[in-house]
Amino acid sequence: MVPFSAPVQSKAGAEYRLVINPQAPCYCYVVVQSSDGGAVVLYAGALAKGAWASPIMKFTDPPGSESLFIVVSRDC
């Protein structure tokens, strides 16, 4: 588990997996923005109580900042 209280340093090719474990049913939206500005929606929809895991992903070139956006709500 990696806390997101500070930026995470990584290199191109490093693998990671995102796990979300809601304590109650909710709606969740997960978007990853790459260092080249492109964005990918990893998940959008309802989540039951319990864990959801993304596929294994890799950080890609060009070097820069990648951003992860997670929005969780009881209502859609």
PDB file of N, H, CA, C and O in Angstrom:
ATOM      1  N   MET A   1       0.837  -1.164   0.000  1.00  0.00           N
ATOM      2  CA  MET A   1       0.000   0.000   0.000  1.00  0.00           C
ATOM      3  C   MET A   1       0.890   1.238   0.000  1.00  0.00           C
ATOM      4  O   MET A   1       1.853   1.313   0.763  1.00  0.00           O
ATOM      5  N   VAL A   2       0.576   2.193  -0.840  1.00  0.00           N
ATOM      6  H   VAL A   2      -0.206   2.132  -1.460  1.00  0.00           H
ATOM      7  CA  VAL A   2       1.339   3.438  -0.910  1.00  0.00           C
ATOM      8  C   VAL A   2       0.427   4.590  -0.515  1.00  0.00           C
ATOM      9  O   VAL A   2      -0.575   4.834  -1.187  1.00  0.00           O
ATOM     10  N   PRO A   3       0.751   5.305   0.560  1.00  0.00           N
ATOM     11  CA  PRO A   3      -0.067   6.480   0.903  1.00  0.00           C
ATOM     12  C   PRO A   3       0.168   7.588  -0.114  1.00  0.00           C
ATOM     13  O   PRO A   3       1.279   7.741  -0.622  1.00  0.00           O
ATOM     14  N   PHE A   4      -0.860   8.353  -0.412  1.00  0.00           N
ATOM     15  H   PHE A   4      -1.763   8.229   0.001  1.00  0.00           H
ATOM     16  CA  PHE A   4      -0.736   9.425  -1.389  1.00  0.00           C
ATOM     17  C   PHE A   4      -0.579  10.783  -0.731  1.00  0.00           C
ATOM     18  O   PHE A   4      -1.064  11.788  -1.253  1.00  0.00           O
ATOM     19  N   SER A   5       0.096  10.822   0.413  1.00  0.00           N
ATOM     20  H   SER A   5       0.489  10.006   0.836  1.00  0.00           H
ATOM     21  CA  SER A   5       0.317  12.096   1.082  1.00  0.00           C
ATOM     22  C   SER A   5       1.476  12.871   0.453  1.00  0.00           C
ATOM     23  O   SER A   5       1.670  14.049   0.754  1.00  0.00           O
ATOM     24  N   ALA A   6       2.239  12.220  -0.410  1.00  0.00           N
ATOM     25  H   ALA A   6       2.081  11.263  -0.655  1.00  0.00           H
ATOM     26  CA  ALA A   6       3.368  12.857  -1.082  1.00  0.00           C
ATOM     27  C   ALA A   6       3.511  12.224  -2.470  1.00  0.00           C
ATOM     28  O   ALA A   6       3.045  11.104  -2.681  1.00  0.00           O
ATOM     29  N   PRO A   7       4.147  12.923  -3.421  1.00  0.00           N
ATOM     30  CA  PRO A   7       4.366  12.333  -4.747  1.00  0.00           C
ATOM     31  C   PRO A   7       5.155  11.033  -4.653  1.00  0.00           C
ATOM     32  O   PRO A   7       6.014  10.872  -3.786  1.00  0.00           O
ATOM     33  N   VAL A   8       4.850  10.114  -5.555  1.00  0.00           N
ATOM     34  H   VAL A   8       4.152  10.244  -6.259  1.00  0.00           H
ATOM     35  CA  VAL A   8       5.553   8.830  -5.611  1.00  0.00           C
ATOM     36  C   VAL A   8       6.551   8.898  -6.753  1.00  0.00           C
ATOM     37  O   VAL A   8       6.180   9.205  -7.886  1.00  0.00           O
ATOM     38  N   GLN A   9       7.802   8.618  -6.468  1.00  0.00           N
ATOM     39  H   GLN A   9       8.104   8.369  -5.548  1.00  0.00           H
ATOM     40  CA  GLN A   9       8.851   8.616  -7.485  1.00  0.00           C
ATOM     41  C   GLN A   9       8.910   7.247  -8.144  1.00  0.00           C
ATOM     42  O   GLN A   9       8.878   6.224  -7.460  1.00  0.00           O
ATOM     43  N   SER A  10       8.997   7.221  -9.469  1.00  0.00           N
ATOM     44  H   SER A  10       9.023   8.052 -10.025  1.00  0.00           H
ATOM     45  CA  SER A  10       9.079   5.966 -10.193  1.00  0.00           C
ATOM     46  C   SER A  10       9.780   6.202 -11.518  1.00  0.00           C
ATOM     47  O   SER A  10      10.028   7.344 -11.905  1.00  0.00           O
ATOM     48  N   LYS A  11      10.100   5.107 -12.217  1.00  0.00           N
ATOM     49  H   LYS A  11       9.898   4.180 -11.902  1.00  0.00           H
ATOM     50  CA  LYS A  11      10.764   5.184 -13.517  1.00  0.00           C
ATOM     51  C   LYS A  11       9.859   4.583 -14.579  1.00  0.00           C
ATOM     52  O   LYS A  11       8.957   3.804 -14.269  1.00  0.00           O
ATOM     53  N   ALA A  12      10.102   4.946 -15.834  1.00  0.00           N
ATOM     54  H   ALA A  12      10.834   5.578 -16.087  1.00  0.00           H
ATOM     55  CA  ALA A  12       9.364   4.343 -16.942  1.00  0.00           C
ATOM     56  C   ALA A  12       9.555   2.832 -16.875  1.00  0.00           C
ATOM     57  O   ALA A  12      10.659   2.348 -16.629  1.00  0.00           O
ATOM     58  N   GLY A  13       8.487   2.105 -17.092  1.00  0.00           N
ATOM     59  H   GLY A  13       7.590   2.499 -17.292  1.00  0.00           H
ATOM     60  CA  GLY A  13       8.536   0.649 -17.046  1.00  0.00           C
ATOM     61  C   GLY A  13       8.163   0.062 -15.701  1.00  0.00           C
ATOM     62  O   GLY A  13       7.884  -1.134 -15.612  1.00  0.00           O
ATOM     63  N   ALA A  14       8.151   0.876 -14.642  1.00  0.00           N
ATOM     64  H   ALA A  14       8.377   1.847 -14.714  1.00  0.00           H
ATOM     65  CA  ALA A  14       7.771   0.369 -13.321  1.00  0.00           C
ATOM     66  C   ALA A  14       6.289  -0.017 -13.346  1.00  0.00           C
ATOM     67  O   ALA A  14       5.466   0.706 -13.908  1.00  0.00           O
ATOM     68  N   GLU A  15       5.958  -1.140 -12.744  1.00  0.00           N
ATOM     69  H   GLU A  15       6.627  -1.727 -12.287  1.00  0.00           H
ATOM     70  CA  GLU A  15       4.586  -1.625 -12.733  1.00  0.00           C
ATOM     71  C   GLU A  15       3.868  -1.237 -11.440  1.00  0.00           C
ATOM     72  O   GLU A  15       4.488  -1.103 -10.385  1.00  0.00           O
ATOM     73  N   TYR A  16       2.566  -1.061 -11.544  1.00  0.00           N
ATOM     74  H   TYR A  16       2.063  -1.170 -12.401  1.00  0.00           H
ATOM     75  CA  TYR A  16       1.761  -0.767 -10.363  1.00  0.00           C
ATOM     76  C   TYR A  16       0.337  -1.263 -10.588  1.00  0.00           C
ATOM     77  O   TYR A  16      -0.081  -1.512 -11.719  1.00  0.00           O
ATOM     78  N   ARG A  17      -0.385  -1.397  -9.501  1.00  0.00           N
ATOM     79  H   ARG A  17      -0.045  -1.195  -8.583  1.00  0.00           H
ATOM     80  CA  ARG A  17      -1.794  -1.784  -9.537  1.00  0.00           C
ATOM     81  C   ARG A  17      -2.524  -0.929  -8.513  1.00  0.00           C
ATOM     82  O   ARG A  17      -2.037  -0.734  -7.400  1.00  0.00           O
ATOM     83  N   LEU A  18      -3.663  -0.433  -8.880  1.00  0.00           N
ATOM     84  H   LEU A  18      -4.058  -0.592  -9.785  1.00  0.00           H
ATOM     85  CA  LEU A  18      -4.482   0.377  -7.992  1.00  0.00           C
ATOM     86  C   LEU A  18      -5.551  -0.515  -7.370  1.00  0.00           C
ATOM     87  O   LEU A  18      -6.225  -1.262  -8.080  1.00  0.00           O
ATOM     88  N   VAL A  19      -5.710  -0.442  -6.050  1.00  0.00           N
ATOM     89  H   VAL A  19      -5.163   0.164  -5.473  1.00  0.00           H
ATOM     90  CA  VAL A  19      -6.737  -1.204  -5.347  1.00  0.00           C
ATOM     91  C   VAL A  19      -7.598  -0.231  -4.549  1.00  0.00           C
ATOM     92  O   VAL A  19      -7.082   0.591  -3.791  1.00  0.00           O
ATOM     93  N   ILE A  20      -8.910  -0.330  -4.725  1.00  0.00           N
ATOM     94  H   ILE A  20      -9.329  -0.998  -5.341  1.00  0.00           H
ATOM     95  CA  ILE A  20      -9.857   0.485  -3.980  1.00  0.00           C
ATOM     96  C   ILE A  20     -10.733  -0.466  -3.183  1.00  0.00           C
ATOM     97  O   ILE A  20     -11.291  -1.415  -3.733  1.00  0.00           O
ATOM     98  N   ASN A  21     -10.852  -0.210  -1.889  1.00  0.00           N
ATOM     99  H   ASN A  21     -10.398   0.560  -1.442  1.00  0.00           H
ATOM    100  CA  ASN A  21     -11.612  -1.089  -1.004  1.00  0.00           C
ATOM    101  C   ASN A  21     -12.663  -0.276  -0.253  1.00  0.00           C
ATOM    102  O   ASN A  21     -12.442   0.115   0.892  1.00  0.00           O
ATOM    103  N   PRO A  22     -13.819  -0.017  -0.899  1.00  0.00           N
ATOM    104  CA  PRO A  22     -14.844   0.786  -0.228  1.00  0.00           C
ATOM    105  C   PRO A  22     -15.480   0.039   0.942  1.00  0.00           C
ATOM    106  O   PRO A  22     -15.625  -1.183   0.903  1.00  0.00           O
ATOM    107  N   GLN A  23     -15.850   0.767   1.960  1.00  0.00           N
ATOM    108  H   GLN A  23     -15.732   1.760   1.992  1.00  0.00           H
ATOM    109  CA  GLN A  23     -16.488   0.184   3.135  1.00  0.00           C
ATOM    110  C   GLN A  23     -18.004   0.103   2.975  1.00  0.00           C
ATOM    111  O   GLN A  23     -18.682  -0.511   3.800  1.00  0.00           O
ATOM    112  N   ALA A  24     -18.537   0.715   1.926  1.00  0.00           N
ATOM    113  H   ALA A  24     -17.986   1.214   1.257  1.00  0.00           H
ATOM    114  CA  ALA A  24     -19.965   0.684   1.632  1.00  0.00           C
ATOM    115  C   ALA A  24     -20.126   0.816   0.116  1.00  0.00           C
ATOM    116  O   ALA A  24     -19.215   1.304  -0.554  1.00  0.00           O
ATOM    117  N   PRO A  25     -21.263   0.393  -0.437  1.00  0.00           N
ATOM    118  CA  PRO A  25     -21.479   0.569  -1.875  1.00  0.00           C
ATOM    119  C   PRO A  25     -21.352   2.043  -2.252  1.00  0.00           C
ATOM    120  O   PRO A  25     -21.756   2.925  -1.494  1.00  0.00           O
ATOM    121  N   CYS A  26     -20.785   2.299  -3.431  1.00  0.00           N
ATOM    122  H   CYS A  26     -20.457   1.583  -4.047  1.00  0.00           H
ATOM    123  CA  CYS A  26     -20.565   3.671  -3.873  1.00  0.00           C
ATOM    124  C   CYS A  26     -20.417   3.708  -5.388  1.00  0.00           C
ATOM    125  O   CYS A  26     -20.428   2.679  -6.062  1.00  0.00           O
ATOM    126  N   TYR A  27     -20.278   4.918  -5.897  1.00  0.00           N
ATOM    127  H   TYR A  27     -20.268   5.755  -5.349  1.00  0.00           H
ATOM    128  CA  TYR A  27     -19.949   5.120  -7.302  1.00  0.00           C
ATOM    129  C   TYR A  27     -18.511   5.620  -7.343  1.00  0.00           C
ATOM    130  O   TYR A  27     -18.098   6.422  -6.505  1.00  0.00           O
ATOM    131  N   CYS A  28     -17.757   5.142  -8.321  1.00  0.00           N
ATOM    132  H   CYS A  28     -18.093   4.490  -9.001  1.00  0.00           H
ATOM    133  CA  CYS A  28     -16.331   5.469  -8.363  1.00  0.00           C
ATOM    134  C   CYS A  28     -15.901   5.768  -9.791  1.00  0.00           C
ATOM    135  O   CYS A  28     -16.319   5.105 -10.740  1.00  0.00           O
ATOM    136  N   TYR A  29     -15.061   6.775  -9.916  1.00  0.00           N
ATOM    137  H   TYR A  29     -14.721   7.313  -9.145  1.00  0.00           H
ATOM    138  CA  TYR A  29     -14.499   7.153 -11.200  1.00  0.00           C
ATOM    139  C   TYR A  29     -12.987   7.245 -11.020  1.00  0.00           C
ATOM    140  O   TYR A  29     -12.504   7.965 -10.145  1.00  0.00           O
ATOM    141  N   VAL A  30     -12.243   6.517 -11.847  1.00  0.00           N
ATOM    142  H   VAL A  30     -12.635   5.932 -12.557  1.00  0.00           H
ATOM    143  CA  VAL A  30     -10.783   6.493 -11.757  1.00  0.00           C
ATOM    144  C   VAL A  30     -10.221   6.873 -13.119  1.00  0.00           C
ATOM    145  O   VAL A  30     -10.506   6.220 -14.122  1.00  0.00           O
ATOM    146  N   VAL A  31      -9.413   7.943 -13.146  1.00  0.00           N
ATOM    147  H   VAL A  31      -9.181   8.473 -12.331  1.00  0.00           H
ATOM    148  CA  VAL A  31      -8.809   8.422 -14.390  1.00  0.00           C
ATOM    149  C   VAL A  31      -7.306   8.587 -14.171  1.00  0.00           C
ATOM    150  O   VAL A  31      -6.875   9.137 -13.157  1.00  0.00           O
ATOM    151  N   VAL A  32      -6.518   8.108 -15.126  1.00  0.00           N
ATOM    152  H   VAL A  32      -6.869   7.661 -15.949  1.00  0.00           H
ATOM    153  CA  VAL A  32      -5.066   8.286 -15.085  1.00  0.00           C
ATOM    154  C   VAL A  32      -4.680   9.216 -16.226  1.00  0.00           C
ATOM    155  O   VAL A  32      -5.048   8.988 -17.378  1.00  0.00           O
ATOM    156  N   GLN A  33      -3.929  10.274 -15.893  1.00  0.00           N
ATOM    157  H   GLN A  33      -3.630  10.459 -14.957  1.00  0.00           H
ATOM    158  CA  GLN A  33      -3.424  11.194 -16.912  1.00  0.00           C
ATOM    159  C   GLN A  33      -1.935  10.946 -17.064  1.00  0.00           C
ATOM    160  O   GLN A  33      -1.183  11.050 -16.094  1.00  0.00           O
ATOM    161  N   SER A  34      -1.503  10.616 -18.282  1.00  0.00           N
ATOM    162  H   SER A  34      -2.114  10.532 -19.069  1.00  0.00           H
ATOM    163  CA  SER A  34      -0.091  10.309 -18.523  1.00  0.00           C
ATOM    164  C   SER A  34       0.735  11.584 -18.631  1.00  0.00           C
ATOM    165  O   SER A  34       0.195  12.688 -18.708  1.00  0.00           O
ATOM    166  N   SER A  35       2.044  11.412 -18.634  1.00  0.00           N
ATOM    167  H   SER A  35       2.482  10.515 -18.572  1.00  0.00           H
ATOM    168  CA  SER A  35       2.945  12.571 -18.684  1.00  0.00           C
ATOM    169  C   SER A  35       2.847  13.314 -20.008  1.00  0.00           C
ATOM    170  O   SER A  35       3.248  14.475 -20.084  1.00  0.00           O
ATOM    171  N   ASP A  36       2.319  12.671 -21.065  1.00  0.00           N
ATOM    172  H   ASP A  36       1.993  11.728 -21.003  1.00  0.00           H
ATOM    173  CA  ASP A  36       2.162  13.359 -22.351  1.00  0.00           C
ATOM    174  C   ASP A  36       0.799  14.048 -22.479  1.00  0.00           C
ATOM    175  O   ASP A  36       0.487  14.609 -23.530  1.00  0.00           O
ATOM    176  N   GLY A  37      -0.024  14.009 -21.405  1.00  0.00           N
ATOM    177  H   GLY A  37       0.229  13.553 -20.552  1.00  0.00           H
ATOM    178  CA  GLY A  37      -1.299  14.706 -21.389  1.00  0.00           C
ATOM    179  C   GLY A  37      -2.499  13.846 -21.727  1.00  0.00           C
ATOM    180  O   GLY A  37      -3.635  14.277 -21.527  1.00  0.00           O
ATOM    181  N   GLY A  38      -2.280  12.642 -22.234  1.00  0.00           N
ATOM    182  H   GLY A  38      -1.357  12.293 -22.397  1.00  0.00           H
ATOM    183  CA  GLY A  38      -3.391  11.746 -22.537  1.00  0.00           C
ATOM    184  C   GLY A  38      -4.034  11.236 -21.256  1.00  0.00           C
ATOM    185  O   GLY A  38      -3.377  11.134 -20.221  1.00  0.00           O
ATOM    186  N   ALA A  39      -5.324  10.915 -21.331  1.00  0.00           N
ATOM    187  H   ALA A  39      -5.858  10.998 -22.172  1.00  0.00           H
ATOM    188  CA  ALA A  39      -6.035  10.422 -20.152  1.00  0.00           C
ATOM    189  C   ALA A  39      -6.768   9.131 -20.492  1.00  0.00           C
ATOM    190  O   ALA A  39      -7.252   8.951 -21.609  1.00  0.00           O
ATOM    191  N   VAL A  40      -6.840   8.237 -19.510  1.00  0.00           N
ATOM    192  H   VAL A  40      -6.446   8.384 -18.602  1.00  0.00           H
ATOM    193  CA  VAL A  40      -7.527   6.959 -19.665  1.00  0.00           C
ATOM    194  C   VAL A  40      -8.461   6.775 -18.476  1.00  0.00           C
ATOM    195  O   VAL A  40      -8.046   6.928 -17.327  1.00  0.00           O
ATOM    196  N   VAL A  41      -9.721   6.445 -18.750  1.00  0.00           N
ATOM    197  H   VAL A  41     -10.058   6.320 -19.683  1.00  0.00           H
ATOM    198  CA  VAL A  41     -10.665   6.125 -17.683  1.00  0.00           C
ATOM    199  C   VAL A  41     -10.479   4.647 -17.350  1.00  0.00           C
ATOM    200  O   VAL A  41     -10.733   3.778 -18.185  1.00  0.00           O
ATOM    201  N   LEU A  42     -10.034   4.368 -16.126  1.00  0.00           N
ATOM    202  H   LEU A  42      -9.828   5.074 -15.448  1.00  0.00           H
ATOM    203  CA  LEU A  42      -9.829   2.981 -15.711  1.00  0.00           C
ATOM    204  C   LEU A  42     -11.113   2.351 -15.202  1.00  0.00           C
ATOM    205  O   LEU A  42     -11.343   1.155 -15.379  1.00  0.00           O
ATOM    206  N   TYR A  43     -11.944   3.162 -14.570  1.00  0.00           N
ATOM    207  H   TYR A  43     -11.756   4.134 -14.426  1.00  0.00           H
ATOM    208  CA  TYR A  43     -13.184   2.631 -14.019  1.00  0.00           C
ATOM    209  C   TYR A  43     -14.187   3.763 -13.900  1.00  0.00           C
ATOM    210  O   TYR A  43     -13.833   4.885 -13.536  1.00  0.00           O
ATOM    211  N   ALA A  44     -15.442   3.463 -14.208  1.00  0.00           N
ATOM    212  H   ALA A  44     -15.730   2.552 -14.503  1.00  0.00           H
ATOM    213  CA  ALA A  44     -16.526   4.430 -14.025  1.00  0.00           C
ATOM    214  C   ALA A  44     -17.796   3.632 -13.774  1.00  0.00           C
ATOM    215  O   ALA A  44     -18.302   2.961 -14.674  1.00  0.00           O
ATOM    216  N   GLY A  45     -18.307   3.705 -12.554  1.00  0.00           N
ATOM    217  H   GLY A  45     -17.896   4.250 -11.823  1.00  0.00           H
ATOM    218  CA  GLY A  45     -19.533   2.993 -12.259  1.00  0.00           C
ATOM    219  C   GLY A  45     -19.673   2.647 -10.796  1.00  0.00           C
ATOM    220  O   GLY A  45     -18.943   3.151  -9.942  1.00  0.00           O
ATOM    221  N   ALA A  46     -20.628   1.777 -10.527  1.00  0.00           N
ATOM    222  H   ALA A  46     -21.221   1.368 -11.221  1.00  0.00           H
ATOM    223  CA  ALA A  46     -20.915   1.372  -9.153  1.00  0.00           C
ATOM    224  C   ALA A  46     -19.866   0.388  -8.645  1.00  0.00           C
ATOM    225  O   ALA A  46     -19.355  -0.445  -9.394  1.00  0.00           O
ATOM    226  N   LEU A  47     -19.560   0.505  -7.365  1.00  0.00           N
ATOM    227  H   LEU A  47     -19.975   1.182  -6.757  1.00  0.00           H
ATOM    228  CA  LEU A  47     -18.679  -0.452  -6.681  1.00  0.00           C
ATOM    229  C   LEU A  47     -19.433  -0.996  -5.480  1.00  0.00           C
ATOM    230  O   LEU A  47     -20.026  -0.239  -4.711  1.00  0.00           O
ATOM    231  N   ALA A  48     -19.408  -2.295  -5.328  1.00  0.00           N
ATOM    232  H   ALA A  48     -18.927  -2.910  -5.953  1.00  0.00           H
ATOM    233  CA  ALA A  48     -19.995  -2.913  -4.142  1.00  0.00           C
ATOM    234  C   ALA A  48     -18.981  -2.831  -3.008  1.00  0.00           C
ATOM    235  O   ALA A  48     -17.810  -2.522  -3.229  1.00  0.00           O
ATOM    236  N   LYS A  49     -19.436  -3.108  -1.809  1.00  0.00           N
ATOM    237  H   LYS A  49     -20.387  -3.360  -1.629  1.00  0.00           H
ATOM    238  CA  LYS A  49     -18.507  -3.179  -0.676  1.00  0.00           C
ATOM    239  C   LYS A  49     -17.497  -4.282  -0.990  1.00  0.00           C
ATOM    240  O   LYS A  49     -17.880  -5.377  -1.403  1.00  0.00           O
ATOM    241  N   GLY A  50     -16.234  -4.000  -0.800  1.00  0.00           N
ATOM    242  H   GLY A  50     -15.923  -3.111  -0.465  1.00  0.00           H
ATOM    243  CA  GLY A  50     -15.172  -4.957  -1.129  1.00  0.00           C
ATOM    244  C   GLY A  50     -14.191  -4.344  -2.099  1.00  0.00           C
ATOM    245  O   GLY A  50     -14.378  -3.209  -2.535  1.00  0.00           O
ATOM    246  N   ALA A  51     -13.163  -5.065  -2.438  1.00  0.00           N
ATOM    247  H   ALA A  51     -13.011  -5.988  -2.084  1.00  0.00           H
ATOM    248  CA  ALA A  51     -12.047  -4.504  -3.207  1.00  0.00           C
ATOM    249  C   ALA A  51     -12.267  -4.570  -4.716  1.00  0.00           C
ATOM    250  O   ALA A  51     -12.856  -5.519  -5.234  1.00  0.00           O
ATOM    251  N   TRP A  52     -11.782  -3.539  -5.408  1.00  0.00           N
ATOM    252  H   TRP A  52     -11.304  -2.768  -4.987  1.00  0.00           H
ATOM    253  CA  TRP A  52     -11.669  -3.488  -6.857  1.00  0.00           C
ATOM    254  C   TRP A  52     -10.197  -3.294  -7.152  1.00  0.00           C
ATOM    255  O   TRP A  52      -9.535  -2.500  -6.483  1.00  0.00           O
ATOM    256  N   ALA A  53      -9.674  -3.997  -8.133  1.00  0.00           N
ATOM    257  H   ALA A  53     -10.212  -4.642  -8.676  1.00  0.00           H
ATOM    258  CA  ALA A  53      -8.262  -3.849  -8.498  1.00  0.00           C
ATOM    259  C   ALA A  53      -8.158  -3.572  -9.991  1.00  0.00           C
ATOM    260  O   ALA A  53      -8.846  -4.190 -10.803  1.00  0.00           O
ATOM    261  N   SER A  54      -7.293  -2.640 -10.334  1.00  0.00           N
ATOM    262  H   SER A  54      -6.734  -2.138  -9.675  1.00  0.00           H
ATOM    263  CA  SER A  54      -7.034  -2.339 -11.737  1.00  0.00           C
ATOM    264  C   SER A  54      -6.156  -3.447 -12.313  1.00  0.00           C
ATOM    265  O   SER A  54      -5.582  -4.240 -11.567  1.00  0.00           O
ATOM    266  N   PRO A  55      -6.055  -3.500 -13.627  1.00  0.00           N
ATOM    267  CA  PRO A  55      -5.051  -4.394 -14.209  1.00  0.00           C
ATOM    268  C   PRO A  55      -3.660  -3.868 -13.854  1.00  0.00           C
ATOM    269  O   PRO A  55      -3.524  -2.720 -13.431  1.00  0.00           O
ATOM    270  N   ILE A  56      -2.635  -4.690 -14.020  1.00  0.00           N
ATOM    271  H   ILE A  56      -2.745  -5.623 -14.363  1.00  0.00           H
ATOM    272  CA  ILE A  56      -1.260  -4.216 -13.799  1.00  0.00           C
ATOM    273  C   ILE A  56      -0.941  -3.197 -14.889  1.00  0.00           C
ATOM    274  O   ILE A  56      -1.136  -3.456 -16.076  1.00  0.00           O
ATOM    275  N   MET A  57      -0.450  -2.039 -14.464  1.00  0.00           N
ATOM    276  H   MET A  57      -0.292  -1.829 -13.499  1.00  0.00           H
ATOM    277  CA  MET A  57      -0.132  -0.959 -15.398  1.00  0.00           C
ATOM    278  C   MET A  57       1.342  -0.599 -15.283  1.00  0.00           C
ATOM    279  O   MET A  57       2.005  -0.953 -14.308  1.00  0.00           O
ATOM    280  N   LYS A  58       1.849   0.114 -16.296  1.00  0.00           N
ATOM    281  H   LYS A  58       1.311   0.401 -17.088  1.00  0.00           H
ATOM    282  CA  LYS A  58       3.245   0.552 -16.296  1.00  0.00           C
ATOM    283  C   LYS A  58       3.322   2.050 -16.505  1.00  0.00           C
ATOM    284  O   LYS A  58       2.534   2.631 -17.252  1.00  0.00           O
ATOM    285  N   PHE A  59       4.289   2.672 -15.832  1.00  0.00           N
ATOM    286  H   PHE A  59       4.929   2.201 -15.226  1.00  0.00           H
ATOM    287  CA  PHE A  59       4.595   4.067 -16.107  1.00  0.00           C
ATOM    288  C   PHE A  59       5.283   4.109 -17.469  1.00  0.00           C
ATOM    289  O   PHE A  59       6.086   3.232 -17.786  1.00  0.00           O
ATOM    290  N   THR A  60       4.970   5.122 -18.272  1.00  0.00           N
ATOM    291  H   THR A  60       4.317   5.834 -18.015  1.00  0.00           H
ATOM    292  CA  THR A  60       5.490   5.196 -19.634  1.00  0.00           C
ATOM    293  C   THR A  60       6.302   6.467 -19.867  1.00  0.00           C
ATOM    294  O   THR A  60       6.178   7.438 -19.120  1.00  0.00           O
ATOM    295  N   ASP A  61       7.123   6.454 -20.898  1.00  0.00           N
ATOM    296  H   ASP A  61       7.224   5.666 -21.506  1.00  0.00           H
ATOM    297  CA  ASP A  61       7.836   7.646 -21.344  1.00  0.00           C
ATOM    298  C   ASP A  61       6.845   8.550 -22.057  1.00  0.00           C
ATOM    299  O   ASP A  61       5.824   8.046 -22.525  1.00  0.00           O
ATOM    300  N   PRO A  62       7.072   9.825 -22.169  1.00  0.00           N
ATOM    301  CA  PRO A  62       8.232  10.571 -21.732  1.00  0.00           C
ATOM    302  C   PRO A  62       8.202  10.822 -20.230  1.00  0.00           C
ATOM    303  O   PRO A  62       7.136  10.808 -19.614  1.00  0.00           O
ATOM    304  N   PRO A  63       9.382  11.054 -19.638  1.00  0.00           N
ATOM    305  CA  PRO A  63       9.425  11.350 -18.211  1.00  0.00           C
ATOM    306  C   PRO A  63       8.606  12.596 -17.897  1.00  0.00           C
ATOM    307  O   PRO A  63       8.529  13.520 -18.707  1.00  0.00           O
ATOM    308  N   GLY A  64       8.010  12.613 -16.744  1.00  0.00           N
ATOM    309  H   GLY A  64       8.072  11.863 -16.087  1.00  0.00           H
ATOM    310  CA  GLY A  64       7.206  13.757 -16.325  1.00  0.00           C
ATOM    311  C   GLY A  64       6.276  13.337 -15.211  1.00  0.00           C
ATOM    312  O   GLY A  64       6.510  12.338 -14.532  1.00  0.00           O
ATOM    313  N   SER A  65       5.240  14.092 -15.031  1.00  0.00           N
ATOM    314  H   SER A  65       5.049  14.905 -15.583  1.00  0.00           H
ATOM    315  CA  SER A  65       4.287  13.799 -13.967  1.00  0.00           C
ATOM    316  C   SER A  65       3.076  13.069 -14.526  1.00  0.00           C
ATOM    317  O   SER A  65       2.472  13.509 -15.505  1.00  0.00           O
ATOM    318  N   GLU A  66       2.732  11.971 -13.910  1.00  0.00           N
ATOM    319  H   GLU A  66       3.222  11.614 -13.115  1.00  0.00           H
ATOM    320  CA  GLU A  66       1.490  11.279 -14.212  1.00  0.00           C
ATOM    321  C   GLU A  66       0.561  11.540 -13.038  1.00  0.00           C
ATOM    322  O   GLU A  66       1.006  11.584 -11.892  1.00  0.00           O
ATOM    323  N   SER A  67      -0.726  11.713 -13.313  1.00  0.00           N
ATOM    324  H   SER A  67      -1.088  11.677 -14.245  1.00  0.00           H
ATOM    325  CA  SER A  67      -1.697  12.023 -12.265  1.00  0.00           C
ATOM    326  C   SER A  67      -2.769  10.960 -12.213  1.00  0.00           C
ATOM    327  O   SER A  67      -3.170  10.405 -13.236  1.00  0.00           O
ATOM    328  N   LEU A  68      -3.226  10.685 -11.008  1.00  0.00           N
ATOM    329  H   LEU A  68      -2.901  11.136 -10.177  1.00  0.00           H
ATOM    330  CA  LEU A  68      -4.284   9.729 -10.766  1.00  0.00           C
ATOM    331  C   LEU A  68      -5.430  10.468 -10.092  1.00  0.00           C
ATOM    332  O   LEU A  68      -5.239  11.103  -9.055  1.00  0.00           O
ATOM    333  N   PHE A  69      -6.610  10.386 -10.674  1.00  0.00           N
ATOM    334  H   PHE A  69      -6.765   9.870 -11.517  1.00  0.00           H
ATOM    335  CA  PHE A  69      -7.788  11.058 -10.116  1.00  0.00           C
ATOM    336  C   PHE A  69      -8.793   9.999  -9.714  1.00  0.00           C
ATOM    337  O   PHE A  69      -9.165   9.153 -10.527  1.00  0.00           O
ATOM    338  N   ILE A  70      -9.240  10.039  -8.455  1.00  0.00           N
ATOM    339  H   ILE A  70      -8.938  10.726  -7.794  1.00  0.00           H
ATOM    340  CA  ILE A  70     -10.236   9.107  -7.941  1.00  0.00           C
ATOM    341  C   ILE A  70     -11.355   9.936  -7.330  1.00  0.00           C
ATOM    342  O   ILE A  70     -11.125  10.738  -6.425  1.00  0.00           O
ATOM    343  N   VAL A  71     -12.574   9.733  -7.837  1.00  0.00           N
ATOM    344  H   VAL A  71     -12.761   9.081  -8.572  1.00  0.00           H
ATOM    345  CA  VAL A  71     -13.749  10.415  -7.299  1.00  0.00           C
ATOM    346  C   VAL A  71     -14.698   9.327  -6.807  1.00  0.00           C
ATOM    347  O   VAL A  71     -15.066   8.429  -7.564  1.00  0.00           O
ATOM    348  N   VAL A  72     -15.090   9.408  -5.544  1.00  0.00           N
ATOM    349  H   VAL A  72     -14.791  10.138  -4.929  1.00  0.00           H
ATOM    350  CA  VAL A  72     -15.996   8.419  -4.946  1.00  0.00           C
ATOM    351  C   VAL A  72     -17.168   9.159  -4.333  1.00  0.00           C
ATOM    352  O   VAL A  72     -16.995  10.176  -3.661  1.00  0.00           O
ATOM    353  N   SER A  73     -18.377   8.633  -4.575  1.00  0.00           N
ATOM    354  H   SER A  73     -18.518   7.807  -5.121  1.00  0.00           H
ATOM    355  CA  SER A  73     -19.584   9.268  -4.069  1.00  0.00           C
ATOM    356  C   SER A  73     -20.634   8.220  -3.764  1.00  0.00           C
ATOM    357  O   SER A  73     -20.674   7.174  -4.413  1.00  0.00           O
ATOM    358  N   ARG A  74     -21.477   8.482  -2.792  1.00  0.00           N
ATOM    359  H   ARG A  74     -21.445   9.331  -2.265  1.00  0.00           H
ATOM    360  CA  ARG A  74     -22.604   7.570  -2.515  1.00  0.00           C
ATOM    361  C   ARG A  74     -23.666   7.689  -3.589  1.00  0.00           C
ATOM    362  O   ARG A  74     -24.416   6.742  -3.828  1.00  0.00           O
ATOM    363  N   ASP A  75     -23.741   8.855  -4.249  1.00  0.00           N
ATOM    364  H   ASP A  75     -23.132   9.625  -4.055  1.00  0.00           H
ATOM    365  CA  ASP A  75     -24.698   9.089  -5.343  1.00  0.00           C
ATOM    366  C   ASP A  75     -23.938   9.228  -6.646  1.00  0.00           C
ATOM    367  O   ASP A  75     -22.792   9.675  -6.661  1.00  0.00           O
ATOM    368  N   CYS A  76     -24.589   8.837  -7.759  1.00  0.00           N
ATOM    369  H   CYS A  76     -25.521   8.473  -7.747  1.00  0.00           H
ATOM    370  CA  CYS A  76     -23.888   8.951  -9.055  1.00  0.00           C
ATOM    371  C   CYS A  76     -23.946  10.343  -9.625  1.00  0.00           C
ATOM    372  O   CYS A  76     -23.405  10.592 -10.702  1.00  0.00           O
TER     373      CYS A  76
END
